[in-house]
Amino acid sequence: MNVKARCFGILSALLFTFSIPALPATAETVELVALGDSLTAGYGLDPGEAFPEQLERALRERGHDVRIANAGVSGDTASGGLARLEWSVPEEADGVIVELGANDALRGVDPAVTRRAIGEIVAKLKARGQAVLLAGMLAPRNLGDDYAQAFDAIYPEIAEAEGVLLYPFFLEGVAADAILNQPDGMHPTAEGIARVVENILPSVEDLIARIKSGG
């Protein structure tokens, strides 16, 4: 096991509890971190059912040598993610899936604040040389058209400006589907997360390809 893989494993073990059986890493193992809120952390789900765990299994089934650390914190805003970035995402990680902003929208946070935080997160990760997949979020329509337009534009505009990969809407095909959500109507069930994984999988494979190509 090389130094990079060993450091990443130690930090991940200290920060997060994994339900996926530990597998030996190699020099070729792609180390990813999912930085997010409760949608990443696995709120209301059993061990092994959270987004990073289900995504890792799906990628391994497709032949990818990958490990994904769960850096999700329930209730986190984009600003909260920025504040803990340095200790939540080890510099040894090859790439990061950024899933933040849902709580900002639910709380009606000024889109300019959310934009600034997500922009800084992406810029800091790029400065480290880490590949980024930005997972977008959409604002609730009850906040008004002006708010929705300002908020929804954050993700595609940052992705274009920073040259990072974009998955437009993290909850595509899951939001507002009672069957795929827990009773609160906001957090996906295990089946809902499986749908998220199915939908985002091609974008994550693009992230892995970018990492391996050095781009």
N, C-alpha and C positions, 0 to 999 in steps of 0.2 A: 504494500500500500504506500503510495507516495505521500509527500508532506501535505500537498494540497488536499487530498482526500481525507487524510487523518485529521487535519485541523477542522475541516468542514464537519466531519462526523462528531467531533468533540463538542463544537459549538452548538450543533443541532440538538445533541442529546441534552445539553444543559438548558436549552430554551424551550424545547417542545417535546411532547410525548408522542411517540410514534406507535401506530398499531400494525404497520407493515413489518413483517419479519426482517431483521437486518440481513442484508446481502453484502458480500464482499465487494468493495469498490476497486476499480482498476484505473489505470492511467487514462483510459478512454471513457470512463463513466462521466456522463454529463450531469453536473450538479445544478439543480434549479431551486429557487425559493419562490413560494407563493406568498406575496406580501398583501394582506388584505384585512377585511373586517370579519364579521360573523359568517358571511357567505363563504369565506375561505376557512375560517376556524372550525366550522362544523357545528354551529349552534343547534342544539336539540337532536343531534345525531349520535348514533352509537359509534364506538371506536372502529376505525377503519372505513367509515362511510363519508368522511369529509372530502372536500374537493381535491386537495393535494394527494390524498391516499388513493382515491378512485382514479385520478388522472395518472398517477405513477403506474398503477396496475395495468391500465389500458395501454399505456405506452410500452410497457414491458411485453405485453401480449403481442404488440406489433413489432417486436424485435429491437426496441431501443434500450440501450444500457443507460438508464437514467435514475436519479434519486431526486425526490422533491421534498424540501423541508416546508413544514406548515408554519408560516409566520403570520397567521391570522389572529386578530384580537377583536373579540366581540365588542361592538359599540364604538370602534375606532372611526375617526374621521380622516380625511386626507391629511389634515394638519397633524393629527396624532401619529399617522404613519410616517410622516416626515420627521417628527420629533424622535422617533425610536429607530429610524432607519439604520443608524450606525451600528447598533447592537442587534438588530433584528435580521439584518442581511449580511452574512460574513463576506468579506472581500474575496474569499476563495471561490464563491459561487460563480458559475459560468453565465447564468442568466436569471432573470427575475420576471415573474408574472405579477403585474401590479393591478390589484383589484380593490380600489378604494373610491369613495365618493357617495355610496348609497346613503350613509347616515347624514352626510352633508345635505343631500336633497331632502331627506325626511325631516330634517330640522330647519330647512329653509335658509341654510348658510349662504351668504353672499357668494354667487358663482365666482367672483373675482378672487375670493379667498381660497376656494377649492382649486381654481385654475393655478394659482401661484404655488400652492403646496404640491400638486401633482407635477407641475412643471419642474419644481426643484428636485423632487424625487427622481424623475427621469434624468434630469441633467446630472445629478450626483452619481447615479448608476452608470451612466455613459462615461463619466469622467474616470470611473474605476475600470472601464473596459468591459463592463457587463452588458450582455444583450438584454433587451427589454421587449416584453409583450404587454401592451397596455390594454386592459380589459375595460371597455366603456360601460357607462351607466346612463340611464335616462331618468329625468326628473318626473315626479308625479304630476299629472296634468292639472290637479286641483290647485297648484301653486300659480297658475296663470301662464299665458302664452309667452310673455316676456321672460319670465324666469326660466321656463322650459327651454326656450331657444338659446338663452345664454348658457345654461347648464349643459345641455346636450352637445353644444359645440366644443366644449372643453377638450374632449378626448380626441376627436379627429384632428383638431387644429394643433394640439400638442404633438400628436404622432407625426403629422406632416412636417411640422417645424423641426422636430428632433430627429426625424428619420428612423423612427422605431416602428415595430409591428403593432397593428391595431386589431383587436377583436371588438367590433362596434358595441355590442350589448351583451354583457355577461349572462344575463338571465333570458336570453333569446329562447323562445319556445317553452319557457317555464313560468315566467311572470304571469300572474292573474289566472293560472290554471290551478283550480282547487285540488285536483287530484295529485299534482306534483308539488304541492306546498303544504307545510305544517298548518295547524289550525290558526296561527296568527296571520296567515295569508302573505307573509313576507319571506319566510325562510324555507328553502326547498327541503323536501323529504330526501331520503337516500335515492329514491327513484328520480327525483327532480335533479339531484346532483349528477346522477348518471346521464341524464339528458344534457346537462351543461357540458359534461366531459365529452360526450359524443359530438356536440356541436363545435366545441373549441379545439378539439383534437387536431384538425388540420393546421390551425394557427400555431399550436404548440410544436408541431412537427416542423413548421417553417422556422420557428425559433431555434430548434435544435440544429436544423440545417445551417442556419446563419452562424451559430456558435462553431460548428465543425468547420465551416468554410473560413472562419476568422473574420467574418463580416459583421 
